Amino acid sequence: MSRLGAGTAPLVVVFHALDLEAARVRAPGWNELRCRPEEIRAPERPTVAWVRTGMGVEAARKAVESIPDVPIEAAVCTGFAGALAHDLDARMLVVADPLLDAEGATHATPLADALADAAHTANLGFTRGALVTVPHVAETPDEKARLRTSLGALAVDMESAALASALAQRGIPAAAVRVVLDTAEEEIPGSLGALWRQPGLLISSVRIAARMRPCARISARLLEAWLARGLPATQR
């Protein structure tokens, strides 16, 4: 596995829960690598480091806590999300603003403006609004509707708020940008047992799984547009 060298060049960390959420970023002047959080070092040239956290808030928090004390220019929490709003289509980008946890507390995303501008520049379909992080998969349309009603969020994930909170404690500016994988009307299985109980879910699951690679590529296109603007800190 690649490791970062020792230096003082800009370092951007992109967090994702699953390997399927990471697609290659083609950004001139930027080195790209995949590494574990504890392997991060200050790079000798501008570097984008993809860090897989695993699923859930605890895994996300531990990933940030495992990163050594090195200068990090910025961080992006990316990957897939489930839509809560009925007018939010699959493959739509959601720039979190605000970013909420399951209790409704707000977590700072100081890079939201920069990522929204990059999405606009890249002609990507996006919306800006509330993203909520919950500790479990929102499987059914009824559960998604309850989250929409109680918190007013557009979409749901399982890591972003925990990542943003841990990053803020370390003074690292961040944003959360997710791509809608499943719509508000679609049910996704939380386990193999769910497929056994409801075989009809298999068709829906195959349809949703087919979107994974295109959704990951949308995230990569956004990052490319953002990095092309130069140093990605709070756009000084």
Residue pairs with C-beta under 8 A, 6 or more apart in sequence:
1 34
1 35
1 36
1 39
2 33
2 34
2 35
3 35
3 39
3 41
4 11
4 33
4 35
4 39
4 40
4 41
4 42
4 43
4 47
4 49
5 41
5 42
5 43
5 44
6 41
6 42
6 44
7 42
7 43
7 44
7 45
8 42
8 71
9 42
9 43
9 44
9 45
9 46
9 47
10 43
10 46
10 47
10 73
10 231
10 232
11 40
11 42
11 43
11 46
11 47
11 49
11 70
11 71
11 72
11 73
12 30
12 46
12 47
12 48
12 49
12 72
12 73
12 74
12 75
12 76
12 227
12 232
13 40
13 48
13 49
13 51
13 67
13 72
13 74
13 75
13 76
13 172
14 22
14 25
14 48
14 49
14 50
14 51
14 75
14 76
14 78
14 223
15 51
15 53
15 60
15 63
15 64
15 75
15 76
15 77
15 78
15 79
15 159
15 163
16 22
16 50
16 51
16 52
16 53
16 78
16 79
17 52
17 53
17 54
17 55
17 56
17 59
17 60
17 79
17 158
17 159
18 52
18 55
18 79
18 80
19 52
20 212
20 213
20 216
21 78
21 79
21 80
21 212
21 215
21 216
21 219
22 34
22 50
22 52
22 216
23 213
23 216
23 217
23 219
23 220
24 32
24 220
25 32
25 48
25 220
25 223
25 224
25 227
26 220
26 224
27 48
27 223
27 224
27 227
27 228
28 228
29 46
30 46
30 47
30 48
30 227
31 43
31 45
31 46
31 47
31 48
32 47
32 48
32 50
33 47
33 48
33 49
33 50
34 49
34 50
34 51
34 52
35 49
35 50
35 51
36 51
36 52
36 66
37 51
37 53
37 63
37 64
37 66
37 67
38 66
38 67
38 68
40 49
40 51
40 67
40 68
40 70
40 72
41 68
41 70
42 70
42 71
48 223
48 227
51 63
51 67
53 59
53 60
53 62
53 63
53 159
53 163
54 60
54 63
55 158
55 159
56 135
56 158
56 159
57 133
57 135
57 158
57 159
57 161
57 162
58 162
59 159
60 158
60 159
60 160
60 162
60 163
60 166
61 162
61 163
61 165
61 166
63 163
64 163
64 166
64 167
64 170
65 166
67 170
72 170
72 172
73 231
73 232
73 233
74 111
74 172
74 173
74 174
74 175
74 232
74 233
74 234
75 163
75 167
75 172
75 173
75 174
75 175
76 111
76 115
76 174
76 175
76 176
76 177
76 223
76 226
77 96
77 159
77 160
77 163
77 164
77 174
77 175
77 176
77 177
77 178
78 176
78 177
78 178
78 179
78 219
78 223
79 157
79 159
79 178
79 179
79 219
80 157
80 178
80 179
80 180
80 181
80 212
80 215
81 94
81 131
81 155
81 156
81 157
81 178
81 179
81 180
81 181
82 138
82 144
82 155
82 156
82 157
82 180
82 181
82 182
82 184
82 188
83 89
83 90
83 92
83 144
83 154
83 155
83 180
83 182
83 183
83 184
84 132
84 138
84 144
84 145
84 147
84 148
84 153
84 154
84 155
84 156
84 184
85 148
85 154
85 155
85 184
86 183
86 184
86 185
88 94
88 127
88 154
88 155
88 180
88 183
88 184
89 125
89 180
89 183
90 180
90 181
90 182
90 183
90 208
90 211
90 215
91 125
91 179
91 180
91 211
91 214
91 215
91 218
92 125
92 126
92 127
92 179
92 180
93 119
93 124
93 125
93 126
93 127
93 177
93 178
93 179
93 180
93 218
93 219
93 222
94 126
94 127
94 128
94 129
94 131
94 154
94 155
94 177
94 178
94 179
94 180
95 112
95 115
95 116
95 119
95 126
95 127
95 128
95 129
95 175
95 176
95 177
96 109
96 112
96 129
96 130
96 131
96 160
96 175
96 176
96 177
96 178
97 109
97 112
97 116
97 128
97 129
97 130
98 106
98 107
98 109
98 130
98 131
99 106
99 107
99 108
99 109
99 130
99 131
99 133
99 160
99 161
99 164
99 176
100 106
100 107
100 130
100 131
100 132
100 133
100 151
100 153
100 161
101 107
101 132
101 133
101 161
101 162
101 165
102 132
102 133
102 134
102 135
104 151
105 161
107 161
107 164
107 165
107 168
108 164
108 168
108 174
109 164
109 174
109 175
109 176
110 173
110 174
110 175
110 234
111 173
111 174
111 175
111 232
111 234
111 235
112 128
112 175
113 235
114 175
114 226
114 229
114 232
114 234
114 235
115 175
115 177
115 222
115 226
116 126
116 128
117 229
118 222
118 225
118 226
118 229
119 126
119 177
119 222
119 225
120 126
121 225
121 229
122 221
122 222
122 224
122 225
124 218
124 221
124 222
124 225
127 154
129 153
129 154
130 151
130 152
130 153
130 154
131 153
131 154
131 155
131 156
131 157
131 160
131 176
131 178
132 147
132 151
132 153
132 155
132 156
132 157
132 161
133 156
133 157
133 158
133 159
133 160
133 161
133 162
134 147
134 156
134 157
134 158
135 158
136 158
136 190
137 158
137 188
137 190
138 144
138 147
138 156
139 187
139 188
139 189
139 190
139 194
140 187
141 184
141 185
141 186
141 187
144 156
144 184
145 184
147 153
147 156
148 184
155 178
155 180
157 176
157 178
160 176
160 178
161 176
163 174
163 176
164 174
164 176
167 173
167 174
168 174
173 233
173 234
177 219
177 222
179 215
179 216
179 218
179 219
180 215
181 208
181 211
181 212
181 215
182 188
182 208
186 204
186 208
187 201
187 204
188 201
188 204
188 205
188 208
189 195
189 198
189 201
189 205
194 201
195 201
195 202
195 205
226 232
229 235
